[in-house]
Every structure is written in C-alpha cells, then in structure tokens.
Amino acid sequence: MTMSLQAQQNLPPLIPREVLFGNPERASPQISPDGRLLAYLAPHNGVLNVWVRTIGQRDDRVVTDDRKRGIRIYFWQPDSRHIIYLQDQNGDENWRVYQTSIETKQTRDLTPFERVQARIVAVYPDIPDRILVALNNRDPRLHDVYRVDLKTGKLELDTQNPGDVADWVADNELRVRAAEVLLPDGSAEIRIRDNERSPWRVFLKWGPDESFGGIAGFTQDNRRVWLISSVEANAARLLEVDLATGKQRVIAADPQYDVGGILVHPRKRTLEAVSFVRARTEWQIIDRSLEPDFAALRKVRDGDISISSRDLDDRTWIVSYVVDDGPVYWYTYDRRSRRAQLLFSNNSKLEKYKLAKMQPISFRARDGMTIYGYLTLPVGVEPRDLPMVLLVHGGPWARDTWGYNPMVQWLANRGYAVLQINFRGSTGYGKAYLNAGDREWAGKMHDDLIDGKNWAVKQGIADPKRVAIMGGSYGGYATLVGLAFTPDDFAAGVDIVGPSNLVTLLQSIPPYWAPIKATFNKRMGSDEEFLKSRSPLFRANQIKKPLLIGQGANDPRVKQAESDQIVEALRKANIPVEYIVYTDEGHGFARPENRLHFYAKAEEFLAKHLGGRFEPMGEIRGHSGVIK
C-alpha cells in the first residue's frame, strides 16, 4: 500500500528527521535581571547546555557541562551572576537543583539526595541569595519546603507538610503563605497564614467538579491573591481575593475558555495581562500602559506572542512568536523605542522547507457535544482520500494547541493528514468540557476520537482504510484502546509510554502523587472491575492490526511493566507487535539520539501500513533502544 507516484511528486522535499527531532540550534533565551547578559540553551558536544553572551556583543560561551540528557529547565539567579537549572537521572523525574557560576563555570548540586524530587517553590528578584525548594526527602509522598542559601548551599527546613499539601505558594517576601490541598473526596481547599508563625486557616474550598485552578500569585502588598477558579462559572476566571475579608473581584473571564496565564511586572509585582488559549493564544491587557507595546509586537510577525523574559527595570523584553509553519522566533524588544530585533529561531534549517498550516476545527460528537481540535494537511496534494494519523495528546487533562509541532510537521511532510482532537476531558475549555470526561477513559473520550476520525472521512479528507492512531502517555493508552476496543477503525497504531492496565497504573504511580490520588479516582474511576473493563490489556486478543510500542525503562509515571504486559499478552496470542525499550529514558524520549531512532522506526512502520513516504533509517549512533 503506497502513495501514488503523482502524489509523491507533488509533495515538498523530505524534511530530514535530524532537522525535526534533533537538538534545537538555540532555545529558551532569558535576559539577566540586571539586563546585561543573555542566557540560552544550545548544544555543546551534542548535548543541550546553557550558554551566555553579553548583550550587544558576540562573546557567546557555554557555562554548564551536562554531558548526557541535556538541560531543559533553567533560570537566572536574581544576582545575575549564576544560573540555576534542574536535571534528573535518565528520566526518573527525581529532579535536582544545580547552581552554576557564570564567571568560574563551577557547578554546585544544591539538593544532593538520592531518589528525592526537588521542586522550585519561589524565586524573587529582591532576594538574590535565597530561594525556596520543596523536597520529599522526609517522606517520599510529601514535599516539605526548604530555604536554600545560595551563597553557602545550606538547606534549612522552612515549612513541613502536614500530610495532605500538594502545592505551596510563597508571597513576595519569600514567605510560604498558601497551601493547596486536595482532599480525599476530590474536593480542594486553600489554606492561608498571615506569616511564618501564624496558624494555618482554611481560606477557600471548592468541590471535585471544579476545574484545575489555584493561586497564580500575591499582589504587591501581599494582602491579596490572584486566584484562578471556576467556582460560580463554567470556565476558570481570574479573581483578586482579599486575604483578610475574602472579598472577591473578577479581573478576567471568558464563558468558554479557562484563564491560561498571567503577566506580572518583574519588580512592581503588578498585574499587567491575562492570556486565554482559545483556538490560538490571545492576551487581555489589564494595565493599559502595555497596549502600545502589544500593538507594536503584533506588527513584528504573525504568531502567538509570549513574553518569555524581562529585566528588572522592564526596559528589555524577550518575546517569542509561535507560528504553525515555521520555527519559534525570539526577539529582543526595547520598550523605550518600541522596536523589536530578531535574536534567533530555534531551528533555522526549517526555513528551507515548506511546512504545513494547522487549522482549528470542530465537529459534533454522537451525543451532540461540540468537540474541538486541529487539522494539518500535507502541502502540495489535494486533500482527498489521504492516509491520516490521528495523533492523540497525553494527560489526558491537557490539550493540543495551535503552533509548530515537530511530530505534526513530520507526519504531514510524509504525506499524511494529521488530526488532533481535544476530546472531552481535555483542559482549557471550561469545567463542563472537563467533567464530561469523568469515568470515560475508553468510553466517550474514545468515542470523540472515533467521531473525529469519521468526520474527516465524511469530509472526504481521509481514506477510512488508511488511518493510524498514535500518541504518548494517555495518547499511547488511546492507541491501545483504538486497536483493542475498535479493531476495525484503524490500520495501525503507535503507542509511546502508554498504560495498558488502569489497575496496575494506579497501583504504581509515584509516591509523591499521593495528594492527587483522589483526582484519579474521580476522573478515572476507582472500582477495580470497572478499571479492568477500560483496560486494553484485557482485550489484547481483539487486536488484529499492526502495533509499534516505545517505552522508557525509567518511566516513573507509566512503568515499563505497562508495556511489557501487553506485549507478553499479544505474543502469547501470536499477534505481532514491535517493541522498543530505551534504557536511559523516562516518560518520553528526551535524548535526540533516542527520538531519532524511534521516529525512524515509526516512519518505516507507518509507510508500510499507510503508504506514506519515509526517509531511510541510516545509522543512528548513541541511542539506547533495545528491540524486545
């Protein structure tokens, strides 16, 4: 089953996998608080590290020395002389916090504990030599808050977890003032204290049907908080709440879409803008003085704008532009002159190729509910009777968004239509949309995927005999469900770190997920027989279409046993399955060598079963994939 010669000739040139899935050339630029230096991520000896340059000069130098996984999470210490970054071991998500001196390039491990996960709680510009970090070193289920002296490296216990706190929030003086708690019945509450010596009190409480929310920050005077909440509304609104009186004021709201995020002045701590992720990301300006800035930025490039970083004097912004058919572009923006200057893109090689456009779509599910998503069509061919990949997002309490996606562009370039569906249970569309997914794993959530596939067929876009289902995490689970529960709907499936048995999945979640266990029980179900009825493992003998599985050996969320057990069941039933385990990966493939290896395998697999194009695999050095 291959694409016609005419169709292949009309497609643009093959984009090499190395361009799509290799390391970015540069990424994640951040200006130092004093405005003198620019940090960014770029490869050093093939591994992502932090580089620094002086603004206005070409003295770029690498300052960190990660040699394996690559750094992805970093930020400036407020003193503008150090970089703080997080790193784990082979994907185990037991993050450690490291501090690197810009001047000496010396790196210090600030949280040198085995099998302990560190989380950053708070960093504030006016306190340059101290941060708050949460560690689960006392009890693996619970994170306590520690003060870290960034001069000496000394750790001191600040706030002990009483046994049920999922998240901590500090005020603008680096005092832990708020605790976000998930209760055993799935409801949530926020506890507040006036200072470190004051007792905690319940401040707000809401039921299990409210969408995810919480405290987005403290106001400048530390007397009020900005709260994201769906209480008394369908979609989560941004409220300002007085801590003494409880009085609430609505700042920003949309009847359908949840608040996405907020923009706060780096020094004054005043609220400036609120984002909503609708079909695309849009900003609602709160501080009118920013309107000329956003007006100027919108003229620079047609893309979704994000303010990535700012100096403390708020003179220079680092602004990113996400487009659907090109790399991410970053600019420096001078607020005084209102001029933007291109810094770099994350992947200039992409500019040589013709990429596909991503269009927002919606359709009616079989029960009448409107479901949203995105469709990407290959360039150069008529969008009729195409092979299609249904690419399912993870979470599932997340969503697909508009913009450049390497997997989407890879598939479209190979000749496939790509359909991404924000099935019920996805976030961002309000609580009615979210709650419609409760106890609907392999139920109505899967019906939405099938209804979306059928919509694309009915539109004449997709050839019903040449549709594959693919995804990671929940998307991997959805792939297994697609082949086991609806075996005639797909020609093939690609599962990346997907669970096969919901019972064993919930039994093996990381210990520090204990505070959110009630959320799983509400949204997935807790009865063992019910969970089994929604688990692909127990319908493995119904799978009859080709399946490729990729798994990380150190995955803390979806253990390797989830893939092992369904592969064993399939092989016992003499059902063919291809299975690759990456020995130095966790929940997804962070190392480019492993991404390149798996997607080369997936590309050949899809070409064989759907008929698209593929780039020959060639030699891929340094990957850890073991074919089982």
N, C-alpha and C positions, 0 to 999 in steps of 0.2 A: 504494500500500500504506500505509494509515493505521490508527492505533489507533482502535478503536470509540469512538463518541461517549460511550457509557456509561462506558467505561474512562477516557477523558479527564476526565470529570466527577468520577470518584471519586478521581483523583489530587489531591494538595495543590496549592496555588498554585505557579506557576513561580517558582523562585528566580532572580533576575536573575544573569546571568553576572558582572556587576560585583561582586556580593557574593561569589561563589565564587572568582573569579580576579583580582580587583583586589588592591591592596596590603592587607596586614593593617592594622587600626587601630593596634595596638601589638603588639610581639612581642619575644621573647628578652630578658626582663629579667635584669639581673645586678646584684647588690649590690657596692658597692666593698669592697675588702679591709678598710678601716677601719670599715665598717658605717654610714657617714654618708650615702652617696649611692646612688641607684638609677639605672642606665642602662637604656635600652630602645630598640628600633627603632620608628620611626613615620614616616609620610610628612611631608615638608616640601616644599612646592610640587610635590606629586605623586610625589616620589622618596623611597625609604626612607633615613633618616638616623638617627644616634644622638642621642637626647635624654637629658637628665639632670634629676633632681629631688632635692631634699634629702628624706631620709626623714622622714615626718611633716608635710611641707609641700606646697604646691601651686605651687611655683616652677619648673615644668617649662620647660626651654629646650632648643632644638636646638643642638648643639655642632659637628656636622660639616656639610659643604656639598657632598655628592655631588649632581650635577645630572643624571645620566643613568641609570645602571644600578641604583642603589640599593645600599646596604650590607647584607650578609647575615652576614658573619663579623667579629665584633669581640670584644674582651675588655678588662678593666681592666688597665692597667699597675699593678704592685704598689704604686706610690706613692700610689694613689687620686686622682691629680691629672691623669692622662692616660688617653685611650682609644687602644688600638691596633686598627686594622682592616685588612682585606685587600680589594683591589679589582683587577680585571683590565680589559682594554680590549676592549669589545664581544664578550665571551665567549671570548677567546683562551686563557684559563686561565694566562696569564703574570702571576701574582699579584704585586702589590707590597704592601709593608708600610708603612702610614701611621700617624703618631702625632699625635693632636690634644690640645691643652691644654684642659682643662675651663674654666680661668679666662679665657684670651685667645681661645679658639676657633681659634688658629693651628694649621695642619696642616703636617706635615713628611713628605716622602717619604723613608723610610729606606733604600729599595732602588731608586734611580733608574736602572734599567738597562733598555734596550730588549730585547725578546724574551728576557727572563730570567724564570724562575719562582722565586718565593720561597716557602719553606715554614717555618712556625714549628716549631722543634725543641723548645724548652723555655722556660718562664717559671716562676720560682719566687718565692713571696711574700717570702722573706727576702733577696732580691737585687732591690731595687726599680728599679735603674737599668741593668740589663743583661739582654738576652735572647739566645737562640741562634736563628739563622735559617740555613736551608740554601738555597744559590743554585747554579744551574747556569750561572754566567757564565764559568767557565773552559772547560767542556766541556758543550755542551747536553744530553749524555746522562747527566751525573753531577752530583749535588748535593754541594758541599762545605759544611762548617759554618763560619759566621762568628759572632764575638761582636759584638753591636751595643751601643754605648754610647748609652743613651737620653738622656743629658744633652747630648752633643756631636753625636750622629748618626754618629760614626765607626764604620766597619766594619773588623774585623781577622780575618784567617783564623785559625780555631781548629783544624780538622781537615780534611785533604784526602782526598777519596775515592780509594782505591787503584784503582778501576776496576770494582768489582762490588757496591758497597753500595747497597741500595735504601732503607734507613731507618736513622736514627741515634736513639739514646736517651741522654739525659743523666741523671746521678744528682741527688740533692737539693742538691748544691752547684754545680749548673750545669756539671758536667764531663762531656764526652762519654765515656761508658764502654762503650757497647754499639753494635755494628753488626749489622744484619740483612741477610743476603746471600742472594740466590737464585742458585744455581749453574747452569751450562749444561745439566745433565741434569734440571733441575726440582727438585732437592733444595734444602734450605735449611740455613744454618748461622748461629749467633750467635757473634760474636767479642766478647771482653771484654778490657779492660785495667784495671790497678789504678789508674792515674792518667794524666794527660796525657803524662807522659814514659815510661811503661811500654810495652813492645811488646804488640801485639795477640796474643791466643791464641784458638784455636777452643774454644769453651765447650760448645756443643751443636750437634748435627747431626741432621736427620731427612730421610726420603725424600720423593719427589714425591707420594706418595699421602696424606700428612698434610694435614689441613685448615688453612686460614689461621690463623696464631697469631703469637705473639711476646711481647716483654716489655711488660707493662702498667705497670710502674713499679718503682722501687727501694724497699726497706724503709727505715725511718727512719735506720738506721745505715749505709746504703749497702753493706752486706756481703752482702745477698741481693736477689734479684729475684722479682717475681711474674710468672710465665710462663703464658701461655695455650697449651696444647699438647694435641694428640690422640694423641701417642705412647703406645702401650700401652693405648689406649682407643678407642672408636668416636667419642665426642663430645669436643670440646676441653674440658679441665679447667683449673682454676686451681691452679697449683702454686707453692710457695715453694721457691726453689733457692738453696743456699748457693754463693757465687761462689768460695770457696776450696776447698771439698771436693766440690762438685757434688751434695751430698745434697739429695734432693727430698722435699717433704711435700705431700700433696694437701689443698687447702683447701676446694674446692667442685667438685662434679661431678654430672652427670646422664647416664644411659646413652644418651639420645637427643638431647638439645639441647646445643649448644655454649654456653660461657660468653658472655654478652653484653657485660658491662662490670663495672667495679669502682667502689666509692665509697671515697674515701680522705680522712682528716681533713686540712683545708687547712693546718694548721700542724704538727701532730704527725707527719703522713705515716704514720699507722697505718691498716691495712685495716679497713673497717667493714662493708661489704656487697658482695654479688655479685649481678648480675642474670642471668636466663635469659629469653630470648624464646621462650616456648612458644606456645600459642595466643594468649596475652597475656603481657605482661611481668610477671615475678614476681621478688621480691627474697629472697635468702637472707641473713639477718643474721649477720654474723661477730662483731661487737662487741656483746655483749648489752646494753650501756648504751643502744643505739639502739632496742631493742624497744618501749619505751613511746612513742617518737616515731613510729615507723611505725604503731603501733596507733592513735595519735591521728590521724595523717594519713589512715588508711583510713576513718575515720568522717566525714571532711570531704566527700568526694564519691566516687562510684563511677567510678573511672577508673584508667588505668595511671599510676602515680606515678613522677616523676623528680625528683631533687634537682638543680636547674639551677645553683644558685649559693649560696655561703655566705660570710659574713665570716670574717676570720681568727680571731676569738675564738669562732667557732662558736656565736654567740648567735642569729643570724637566718639562716634558710634561705629561698631562693626555690624553691618547689615547683611543678612543672607537673602537671596532670592531663589526660591524653589520653582522650577519650571517642569513641565511634564515631558519635554522632548529635548532635554539637554542636561548638562551637569549642574550642580549647585554653584552659584556665583556669590562671592563675598566682596563687599565694597567697604572702604572707609568713608564715613560721611562726616563732614565738618559742619557743625551746627551754626557757626557764625556766618560762613559763606553760603551755607545750604548747598554745598557741592559734594557729589559722590565720586569716588575714584576707585576703579576696579583694583582689587587686591589680587585675586586669583580665583580659578574654579577648582573644584575637587578632581576634575578629570578632563584636561584639555583635549585628550585624544578623542573623546566622544564627539567633539565638534566636527570631526572629519566625516561623521556618519549621519545618515538620515534616520532620525528616530521617530517613533510613532506618537501620535497625540492620544491623550487619555480623556474620555468624555464621561461626565456624570450621567447615570441612567437611573430609572426607577421602573417598577412593574408591580402589578397586583399579584399577591400570593393567592393560593387556592381558597383561603378563608377571607379574602378581601383586604387584608392588611397591605399597605404600600411598603415595599422594600426598596432600599437604595443601594447603589453600588457604582462601579466604574467599568467601562468597556474600552479596551485598546485594540485597534485593528491594525493588521500589518500594512506597511506602506507599499504602494505600487500595485496591489492586486484588488480586483473587485471584491467587495465584502459579501460574497455569496457562497454558501456551502463550504465554508472554511473549516479546516481542523481547528479545534478550540481546546484551550486549557482553562478549566475552572480552578482558579487559584484562591484558596481559602485562607483567610487570616487566622492568626493564633489568638490566644487569650483564654476563652472566647470573648472576654469582657474588654474588648478593644475595638478598633475599627480600621478599615482601609481609608487612606486619604489620597487626595489628588497630588500628583507630582512625580518626579523622576523616581523610578523603581527599577533597579538593575534586573531583577527576575522578570518583570513585565516586559522590559525592552528586549531582553534576551529571547523570550518566547515569541514576541511579535516579529523580531528580526528573522527568526527561523521559519516564519510563515503562519503562526498560529494567531487566531483571535484570543484575547485574554479577558476573561470575565471575573471581576472581583465583586463579591456580594457582601454587603453589611447586613447579614441575616439578623433576625430578631435575637435579642440578647447582646448585640453589639452596643457599644457605648457611644455617647455623644448626641444621641437622638431623643433624649428625654427618658423619663423612668418608665413610661408605658411601653416603649420600644424595648427597653432593657428587661423589664419584668415579663414581657411576653415570651422570653426565652427560658424562664424558670422551669426546671424539670423537663426541658425539651431537647436535651442532647439526644441525637439520633431520632428525634421526633420532629416537631415543627421547625426547629432550626435546620434540620436536614431537608425538610420539605421546601424551605425557602431556596436552598441551593438547587434542588431539582427544578423548582418552578422558574428559577432564573435561567437555568440551562434550557428549559423548554421555551422560555421567552425568546432566547437567542435563536433557537431553531425556528420558531414561528416567524421571527423577523426575517428569516432566510439567510441569516449570518452564518450559523453553524450547521455543519453536516452532522446529523444525530448519530451516525455510526463512527464518528471520529472525534469524540470528546473525551479528554482525560481529566481526572481530578487530582489536585496536587496541593500540598501545604505543609506547614511546620507547626508543631505543638498541637493546639486544637485543630489546626488545618490538617495535620497528619492524621489525627483521630477521624476527622471528617472524611479523609481519603479512605481509611479503612472501613468506615460506615458506608461510604458510597459503593465500595466493591462488595461488601458483605450483605448490606440491607437492601440495596437496589442494584443487583448484579448485572442487570441488562441496560443500565443507563450510561455506563462508561466503558470505553475501550481499554483503559489502563489507569493505573494510579501510582503516584509518587508520594510516599509518606516520609516526612523528616521529623524525627523525635516525637512521634505521635503515640499517645497511650492506647492500649488495646483492651484493657480491663479496668473499668472505673473503680472496682472494689480495691484492687491492688494499687491503683494510682493513689487513692485517698489514704491508703494504709502506709504509703511510703513517701508522703510529702515531707519536705524539710521540717525539722523540729520547730524552726522559728516562724513557720506558718501557723502554728497552733492558735494564735489570737484570731486568725481569719477562717478557722475551720467552720464556724457557723455559716459563713457566706457560702462555702462549698455545699454545705448540707442544704441550704435554702435553694441555691441556684442549680445544683446538680441532682439533689435527692440524697437521702441517707439510707434508705432501706436496701439491704444487700440484694434481694431478689430483683428489685426494680433496677438497680445499677447494673446487675448482670444482664438484664433484658436489653440494656442500652450499650452493651459492650461488644465490639466486633469479634473479640476472641471466641465468644460462644456461638458465633455464626461463621466461623472461619471456613467451614466446609461448604458454605454457599459461594465463596469467592471463586470465580472462574476466569477472571481477566488478569492480565499480567500486572505484577506489583513489584515496585522497587522501594526498598526501605533504607534510609540513612539514620544512624544513631551515634550519639556521643557517649563514650564509655563512662564519663564522669558526670553525666547529667544529674543534678540534684532534684530536678522537678519531675521529669519523666525518666525513671530509672531504665537502664539498659534491659532489665527484665521485661519491660513492657513490649519491647520489640522482639526479644528472644522468644517469649512465649507464643506470640502469634506466628513467628517463623517456624517454630517447632510444630505447632498445630497444622500449619499448611503443609509442611514436608511429610508429616505423618499421613496426611490425606493425599499425598502425591500431587499437590498443587504447587506449580513452580513459583518461586519468589527469589528475587535478587536482594541480598542483604549485605550492607557495608557498615562496619563499626569503625569509628575514628577514636583511636586510643587516647588522644590528648585534647578531646573536646568535651563540652558540656551540652547545654540546651541550645543547640545551633552550632554553626561552624564559624569560629572567629578567625582562624588562621587561613590566609588566602590560598595556601597550598591545598588545604582540605576542601575549601569551596570549589577551587578549580577542578579537583579530582571528582567530587561528587556531581557537579553540574555537567562535566564531560560525560559521565556515566548516564546521567538523566537525559542528556541531549540525544545520545545514541538510542536510549530506551524509547523516548518519545518519537524519534524519527522512525524507528522500527514499527511502532504500533499506531502512529497517527499519520506518518508520511511527510513530516516537515523536513527542513534542511538540517544538516549538522556539520559542525567543524570537526575534523578527525581528532581523536583524543591526543595523540602525540605523547611525548614523555613528560610526566609531571613529577618533579623532584620534591622531596621533603614532606609529602603527605603521609598521614598516619593511618590511612584507610586499610582495613583488613576485610577482605571478602570472606564472609562466613558461609 
